[in-house]
C-alpha cells in the first residue's frame, strides 16, 4: 500500500457518499424513463436502450464475482474497502436490472468471467488483487462512456451517467493505493474514453460485440 490503510478507508468512504447520492439520482432518472423504446443499430451496441441496460447489469454482476474471487488475497485492513466496492457493483447491477425490462439478466456475464479468470488465478498477493481491480474498474467506466454515445432515451443516458463516475472513482482510489501517478489514475484525462475492445486493453471498455450473449 502506498497510502495508509486509514487514508484508503477515508477515500473509499468519500466514494461511498458519492455512490449513495448518485443512486438517489439514478432512481429519479429511472422514474422518468419513457415507455416507448427506440431501436438504434450500431457496430458496437446492437441493442435498444433496455438491451444496453441489461448488458451493463451483466458487467456489474461480473465485477461482483471478480471481487469475490480476488478477496482471499486481500488483508484484513483492505478487505472492507473491496467489500464496499463490491456492494456498489451489486447495487449498480440491481439498478440497471430495474430499467432493463425483459432484457434484465440474473447471472454475471459469462464471457467476461471466462476472459478474466486467468488473471484472477494468477493473483498471488494483495498488490496483484488491487491491480486487477484497478484495470477492471477502468474498463467498466470506459464501457459506460461508450454507452452514453449510443443511448437514445435521455433518461437512460442520465441514469447511466450517474454510475460512470462511481466506477471511475473506484479506479482512482485503487490507483492511489497502488502508488500510481496522475497519468495512470486518469489515463484518458478528465472524461473516460469511449473506445471499446476485447478486454485485453485496460484503456478500453468491454465491447458487447465480444462479451454479450
Steps between C-alpha positions, in 0.01 A plus 500: 500500500635844404252677726406409855210268565327789673536718190382211281185458707439876511519525120268202466253669736497806273422277202224335702342840563513574126348159434210560740424841355525383140281197557229733627539693175487173303167415664362841403620470141369144473156617607495728197590233245280499194273202442555496124845369408706607203726258317835609365744267331872559529813304440564478872163493674238314295240557771228737596534696822366214710750265339785733596368511857488121512854478367618748763325290764693192388830692518423618853416145611830386348678767705333364815619150411853623425530688829376189682765288328779749578400552864711216649818683396407812698606589852252555781566874472430517126216251471229739635569744215475222243174385659369857485585533130349158437177613666498803270525271199213286628284809547595623153399161360167520681444854371574410139286190533208707621496698174600218264151354481493170315873538429590474870735215592552289809859385454841658451623545145640153429732609219657770715544259791674256267724779368614620843534158666867453399588838650309417818675165528837672461444726804743409777489801729308810595678723248401264222138501613491880515665526158238268353216702655658826381493384136148358522357819651651703216356268238156529659521880492608500135214264415245741643665793327448317172140421595431871552578564133250235390200520731192658343273586791648792699376347824702183438806711424451708813462190715814344353692824552434478875681165522801570276675738744467250784688238298761764413539597865548135593792495257645821642499366857656170391759687294601713797530189715732352239711815486415583140564848367231735373548392137425140597202587717353722227636325188249664270485837675192630679241319290537126467564366150211369293708246307406133526713187477526129568604538864874476437553877505443661843439835332196380306151400601350153467357465152157330501583366155748281689334448837124514444323168473 
